[in-house]
Amino acid sequence: MTSIYDLLHSDAAKHFDKLLVSKLIQDLDTNSFYLGGQIHMIKNDIITMDLIQKSKNITKQRLIDYGGPCNSWEMYSMQRSDKELTLIEDLLTHK
């Protein structure tokens, strides 16, 4: 198992969206980030497919509970979180 920090600095990360990778690395420089915008993690935490699925489930339930984003900024944030989660998932499966 590999930490998110190590994944983002791996050779595999070079083949993905550079903007997303650099944004995630920037978040990790503050020592923490939210997986999929839902689960607080620090840079040495291990990300598993189970955690990714848990984050997706939380997002899905919150969309039901709240009825979707309240404005365009929130929509953008949700889309970015979804793309970041997909990137991490792709990095895990391309290992």
Residue, then its C-alpha position, 0 to 999 in steps of 0.5 A: m500500500t502506498s500513501i497519497y503523497d508517494l502516489l502523486h510523486s510516482d512515475a505513474a502520476k506523470h501520465f495524468d492531468k498535471l493541473l490536478v496532480s499539482k493541486l493535490i500536491q499543493d494541498l498535501d504541502t499543508n499536510s492534509f486534504y479531503l478525499g473526494g471532498q468528504i474524508h479528511m486525510i493527512k499526506n501519509d494516510i493510506i488510500t484504499m479503494d474502500l475509502i474511495q467508495k466511502s467518499k463516493n457514497i457520502t457524496k451521493q447521500r449528501l446530494i440526496d439530502y441537500g438537493g445538489p449544489c447551491n451555487s456555481w462555486e459549489m458546483y465547481s468545487m464538487q466537480r473538482s473533488d470528483k475529478e481528483l477522486t477519479l485521478i487518485e483511483d486511476l493512480l491506484t489501479h495503474k500501479 
